Each structure stands twice: as C-alpha cells, then as structure tokens.
C-alpha cells in the first residue's frame, strides 16, 4: 500500500489503485449530474446501491455522514473495516427489493 492511496470516506480504509469507484452523492437520475462525488471502495459503493433506492439516496442519504447512519450500512461498515484494503467480494446479504 502506498502512502498516496486515497482513503475511502465511508469505511476509512485506503483504496488501492484500481479499486475505487466514483459515487454521486445525489444520483445522476435525480439531478446529481455534475454534482458532488466521492471516491469509494467498489465494495462500499455496491453496498450503498444494494441497500438504498435512487430516491432514498437523493432525499435522505446524500452525504457520507448520512450514509453512515443507515442501519444496514453501519453493520456493513463494522464488518468491512476488519478486512484488508484490497478485500473484494460479492455484496453480502440480501439485496433490497426493486
């Protein structure tokens, strides 16, 4: 791990090169095109979208602090923080209904 690796603002672990994913804090489909983005681990980004709808993201979870308050995401973050920065797997648990 290089000291220059960016830190995932959601789980606070370094993001190894090529393992990051850009998350629009307000979904593009809900008016967030060109809006603020954050670089997250791919697994963290996938968990967000497995947990929340675009409408929920736009309305109630449009900041890192807000995302951290969601019960499922909080449980996920407690779990993933124990994994090495390069850890990657399928998103655990059931996906939300569409």
Secondary structure, 3 states (H helix, E strand, C coil): CCCCCCECCCCCCECCCCCEEEEECCCHHHCCCCCCEEEEEHHHHHHHHHHCCHHHHHHCCCCHHHHHHCHHHHHHHHHHCCCCCCCCCCCCCCCCCC
